[in-house]
Amino acid sequence: MKKRVLGMLLAGVMAVSAFTACGNTESGSTAAANPDAGETEEAAAETEEVTETEEGEEAEAPETSEGGALTGTLNVGCIGPMTGGAAIYGNAVQNGAKIAVDEINALGSDFQMTLNVQDDEHDAQKSVNCYNTLKDSDTQVIVGTVTTAPCIAVGEEAYNDRMFMLTPSASSTDVTADKDNVFQLCFADPNQGSASAQYIYDNQLATKVAVIYNNADAYSSGIYQTFKAKADELGLDIVSETTFTDDTANDFSVQVGQAKDAGADLIFLPIYYTPASLILGQAYDMGYTPKFFGVDGMDGILTLEGFDTSKAEGVILLTPFSADAEDAATQSFVGKYNDQFGETPSQFAADGYDCPYAIYKALKFYADKNGGLDVTGMSYDEICEILISVFTDPDFSVDGITGQGMVWDANGEVNKAPKAVVITNGVYVGM
């Protein structure tokens, strides 16, 4: 697929698998969050104009007439693992999306969003059941699904029904393949492997590299393959390549021992945070201290219950979001997330936050160009065709906390710049 590279470090990715068990939590919130920075400032500027009267008093000028008002209520569904082994991802997306919906609803315009969240437990069939529940509940747009396998399954159903989907984190190219209605807010998998190899090479992080990956998982093996291809092209010396499956992901002493014996000074881990935590722990117990370099699936390791985060000190990973970024939009989001949920948001939370804003801005873009749009009662297939036309419009872009000037190609893949972060004293710090 075509890719353009914007900004700093190449292109990274995010991905995961998928769950499902239809637990339903609804948030049609109108919380009065104060849109005082970043995204919310832009959204507020788009939805409310202020003019001066002759006496110098402020009078609100409604978003109407030739400018094109966006009005009505849009029913948004969200599908992801809220319980089970991947719940860290699903809850982060849900929390981020709720903050965004609350901010959009607090803008004071005649446009509102509801958010209906369904728990798929990272199971593809349950995810389809959740999708059917949402479809029967007047949902017009889907944020999700969170993980890859469920997203592929739900995407087939949504394609046939003509329901628009914007996934925050399902990064496989199979998610969007041959489906013009499915778009990704996250990077697609192949870029993550090649970007990691390029970053390691450019920053001279290692002379000998080991790789440990899950050869039964499309996400892990796909990233490994593009990493290896790019490493071979650059001349990176891969001295050890070992694998595991989900059934054997409880003891990595052989894989870690082989990397150590080969003299690897960096281990690349294109895997999820649970097996990665075991690898870090076993290397620590061996007294083996190479650099560890991960991808988006490792985001969440700092909140893994029972894990000693000191064993992740110095771990590097590519991500589209850094919570310590100093821009006003990021700091506003991080502050609200911490206040509401008592923790620092991950990239999954940030992608979840950007999704409702991307949908809102796309509808506003359409309303501005077409003299207005009232979404109340519109069918999901009508909304779908509008959003497809806007997301593929070369004049449409989104500034979010996971990327500035985000644009999408006809394949549904996003183009934005990744960041590298390193775990320092138990938190992610931008490099």
N, C-alpha and C positions, 0 to 999 in steps of 0.2 A: 504494500500500500504506500501511496504517496505520503511523504513526510516533509514538512519544513521544520527547520530548527530555529527557534527563537531564543535569543539571549544566551546566557551563561554557559551551561554545562552540557549540552546535547539534549537527549531526551530520555526520560526515565519512565517508569511505569508503576502501576499498581495492579494487583490482582488478588484473587482469592478463589474459594470454591463456593458452594451454595447450600442453603438449608431451607426448611420450611415447616411450620406448624402454625396454623392460623390463629394466633392470639391477637386480639384487636384492641388497640388503644387509640382513641381519637383525640386530636387536638385541633379544634377550630378556633385557635386562640386569637385574642385581640389584646394581648398584654401591651401595656404602654411602655415599651422599650424606647428609650430616647435615641433616635438615629443621629448621633452626633459625630460620626466619623466615617471615613472610607466609603464602603459600599452604600451604607445607609444615607450618607450625604448625597451621593449621586442619585440614588433612587428617589430621595425626597425632592431633589432639584427637578427630577423628571416629572414628579406627580403633583407638585404644588408650586405655583408662581405667586410672587407678592408684588403688588404695585402700590404706588404712593398716590394718595388723594391730594387735591390742591392744598388742603390744610396740613399736609404732612403726615396724615394718619395712614397706617398700613391697612390695606384691604386685600383680601385673598381673591385672586383671579382663578376661577375653576379651570380645570384641564379640559377645555371643550373646544367647540367650533372647528376651524380648519386644522388646528394642531392635532386633533384626534384624541379623544379621551378613551382611556382603558377603564372599563367599568364592569361591575358584576362580581360574582363569587366563583372562583376556580377551585374545584375539588381535586386535591392532590393525594395520591396513594403512595405509600412507602413500604417496600418489602425488604426484609433482611433478617438475619439471625439475632433475635433479641434475647434468646436463651440458648444454652448449649455451648459447644466448644469454640464457636466463632462469635460469641455474643459481644466480645470487646469491639469488634468491627461494627456490628449492627447497631449497638447502643450509641456508639460514637456518631454514626451517620444520623440516627434519629435525633440525638441531642442537638447536633449542628443544624439540622433542618428545622427543628422547632424554633431555635433562636432566630433564624432567617425569616420564618413565617410570622413570628411575633413582630419582628421589625417592619416587615412589609405591611402588615395589618395596622401598625401604629402610624403609618405615614399620613393618615388623614385624608386619603383619596377615596374615591368611590369603588376602588378595587380591593378585594379581600381574598384570602386563601384559607381553605381548611386543610388539615393534614390527618390522614387516616393511616395509622401504622399497623402493619401485619407482621407477625413473627413466623418466619419459615424454618427456623432451627437449622439453617444451612443444609436443607434437603430439597432436591429439585422438585419432587412430586408435591411436597407440601407447599412449595413456592407457587406452583401452578394453582393449587387450591386457594391460596391467598389471593392470587391474581383474580380468580373467578369471584371471590368474595368482594373484592374491590370493584370489579366490573358491575356486579349486581347492586353496588351501593352508590351508583352515579359518579364514580371516579372518572375524571377526564384526562389525567396525566399521571404517569408513574415516575417517581424518583426511586430508582432501583433497577434490578435488585442489587444487593450489596456484594454478593459473592458470585463467582463465575458460573459454576454449573447450574445453579438456579436461574441465573440471568439468561443463559442460553435457552433453557427450557421455557421460561416465561416469554422470552423474546419471540419464540416461534408462535406462541398463542397471540401475543400482541400484534405481531406482523399480520397475521390472518384477520384479526379484528380491526386493525388500523388504530391502535392505541399508541400514543407517543411515550417513549421511555428515555430517560436520561439517567444512566447509572453513575453513581459517584465513584465506584471502586472495582467493578468487574472488568478486568483489563485484557482478557484474552481477545485476540482478533476474531475468534469464533462468535463472540458476543454480537458483533455488528455485521458479520459477513452475510451478504445477501439480504439484509434487512434495512431498508431505508428509513425506518421509523425508530431505530435504536441508536442512541448517541452516547458517547463516553465523556465524563468530566475528568476521568483519570487517564494516565498514559496507557498506551497499548503495550502488551508484554515484550514484543521483540526489541523495542527501543531500550528497555531497561537493561537488558544484558549488554548490548553494545555500548550504551552510555556508561555502564559501570566499568567495563574494560578500558574505555577511553579515559575515564577519570583516574583510574589507578595508574595508567600509563603516563598521563599528562603530569600528574603530581608525584610521580616516582615513589609510589607507596610500597613497592615490593620488587624484589629481584626474582623470587620464586613464589608461585601461587599454587595453592591447593583449592579444589572445589568439592563441596559436599552438597548433593542435590537429591531430590526425590524423583526417581525415574518412573514412578507410577502416577505422577501428578503433572498434568499438562502445563500448568503455570510454571512449576519449578523446572521441568525439563526444557520447556520452550525458552525460558530465560537463559538457562545453561547453554543451549545450542548457539544462541546469538552472542553470548559472552565468549564462548570458545572461538567462534568464527572471527570475532573482532580481535581477540587476544592473539590468535595466529597471525592475523594481518599486521598487528602492531609489533609482533615479536615478543610478547609477554611469555615468560617461561612457566607453563603449567606443569608442575612436577608430580601432582597427585590428583586423580579424579575418582571419587568414590560415591556410592549411591546408597539409598535406602528406600523402603516403601512405608506406607502407613502402618503396616503390620509389624515392621521392625524398628519403628521410631521410638524405641525406649532405651537403646544402648548404642552409643556412638564411639565406644572406646577403640574399635578397630579402625574406623575412618579417621578419628583424631590422631591415633597412633601412627597411621600411615603418613599423614600429613607431616607429623613431627619428624618421623624417620627420613622423609624426603627433604627436610630442611626448609619447608615452606615458611616464609615470613609473613604471609597473608593468606587467610582462608576466605574464599568467596562463598557466601551462603544465600543462594536464590531460593529461600524457603520461608515458611511461616515462623512466627515467634515461639511457638511451643517447642518444636524440635530444636530450634536455635538456642533456646534457653538451656536445654540438656547438653548441647555441644559446648557451649560456653562454660558450663559447670564442670564437665569432664576434662576440658582442656585446663581449667584452673586447678583441678585436683591433680593433674599430671605435672603441674609446674610449667606448662607450655603456654607461652605468651605471645603468639603472633598477633598481627592486626586482624580484625574481623571486619568484613565489608558485606553489608546486607542490602536488601531491596525493600520495597514497600510492605511486603508481607511481614517483615520484622517489626513494623511500627505497632506498638502495643506491648512490647516486651517489658517496658518499665512499669506497666500496671498489671502484669501477670501475677496472680495471687501466689504467694509463697516463694517467689523468685528473689534472690539476693541481687539487687541491681548493681552492686559493686562489681559483680562478675561481668557486667556489660560495659564497664568503663572503657572508653576509647573506641567503642564500636562505631563504625561509619555507615551511613546509609543515604541513598538518594531519595528525595522526597519533593513534592511540589509545595510543601508548607513547612515553615519554621516558626514555632511559637514565640521565639525570642526576636523575631523581626520587629523593627522599630517603627514601621509605618502605622498611621493612626487606625486604619481599618483592622489590621491584625491585632493590635493591642486592645481595641474595643471588643473584638470577638473573644479574645483570650480572657479578658476581664469578666465578661458576661458568662462565659462558659465556666470559669472557675467559681464564680459566685453561685451559679445555679447547680452545678454538678460536683463541685469540690475537687476538681482535678484539672490539669493542663490538657487542652485538646490535642488530639493526634491529627495526622493528615486526613484520616477518615472522617473525623468531625468537621474539618475544614472543607473537605469535598462535599459533605452533606450540607454544609452551610451555603456553599456556592450554587448548589443545584436549584433551589427555589428562586434564587436571584437570577440565574441564567434564564429560567422559564419566564419569570416576571418581565425581565428586560426584553426578551424575544417578543412577548405579546405586546409590550409597550412600543417596540420598534414597529410592529405591524400596524398598531393603532395609529401611530403618528403618520405612517405612509398612506393609510387608507381611510383617513377621516374619522377614525374611532373604531372601537370594538367593545361589545358587551358580551362577556363570556357566559353569563348566566343562562343555563339551560342548553348551551351548545353541546352537541354530541361529541364524544371523544374522537370520532373519526374526522370531524370538522376541525377540531383543535389540532389534531395530528398533522393534517395537511398544512395548516398555518405554520406550525412550529418547524416542520421539515423545510418549508420554503425560507423561513427566516434563518435557521441555523446554517443553511448552505448558501445564504446570501453573502457575497464577498464584502458587503458594506457593514455587516453585523459583527460585532466583537463584544467581549465582556471583560471588564476589569474585576477580578475577584481576589480573594485572599490566597488562592492557590495559583494565581497567574494573572499577569497584566496582558491585555489585548488578546485574550483567548479567542481563537477562531476554530471552526470545524470544517473538515472536508466532506465530500459527498459520501465517504465511507463511514461517517459518524465519528471519526477520530479527532481528538482535540490536539491543537498545537499550542504549547506553552512551555515555558522554561522551568526546568527542575532546579532544586537546590540540594546541596550536600549538608548533612548535619552530623555531628559527632556527639556521643553520649559523654557528658562531663558532669561529675558529681550528681548523677542520677537524673539529669535532664538533658534534653536535646539542645545543642548549641549550634547555630549556623557557622559553617566553615568559611 
